[in-house]
Amino acid sequence: EVQLVESGGGLIQPGGSLRLSCAASGFTVSSNYMSWVRQAPGKGLEWVSVIYSGGSTYYADSVKGRFTISRDNSKNTLYLQMNSLRAEDTAVYYCASLTVTYWYFDLWGRGTLVTVSS
Amino acid sequence: SYVLTQPPSVSVAPGQTARITCGGNNIGSKSVHWYQQKPGQAPVLVVYDDSDRPSGIPERFSGSNSGNTATLTISRVEAGDEADYYCQVWDSSSGPTYVFGTGTKVTVL
């Protein structure tokens, strides 16, 4: 079965760091365009970051300079390193694969909750 | 940055038709995708490239896109269609970004 499973969320104080993981099965992370999308409580979806199969990375302005997307091909896992966390980063973080034909998200994980609070 | 605007809510009786709009500057020139999200669940793609349906999505879901407005139409609405719906496009005007609409809550009366 093709699936993405996120982990690493939790409660973190403002200014702290956290690393999210997204383990893939039945699916090769390095061969695909992979992204992180978040959703604050009661709010809409917000794209966070993408890593292309060639390794190029892009970020939303709201996280640029604070978050880093990466992958470990040997572990078939996608990561999101989050530094200098703020209260407004509180959200469920989903990893998702992106099709390169029409640029839509075709496979989603179930998400992991990050809460930034003192 | 590119902005997509949706109505916050749409209410519809069972068996009727729900239409959800997604407004954006010259959105007709872009490929629009639609997601359904039920409480506590990840989004699910229901329409891609303006009007195509992924396998497993009922024909009741259809889409169109022209000018400054894209529309998701749900025909013969069922109770199970009650959910939040989001449009999404790819924008490259200032680096590649993936823009979501503001979201619409569909309530089945």
Interface residues (C-beta under 8 A of the other chain):
Chain A: S35 V37 G44 L45 E46 W47 V50 Y58 A60 D61 Y94 L98 T99 Y102 W103 Y104 F105 D106 W108 G109 R110 G111
Chain B: S1 S31 H33 Y35 Q37 Q41 A42 P43 V44 L45 Y48 D49 P54 D84 Y86 Q88 V89 W90 G95 P96 T97 Y98 V99 F100 G101 T102 G103
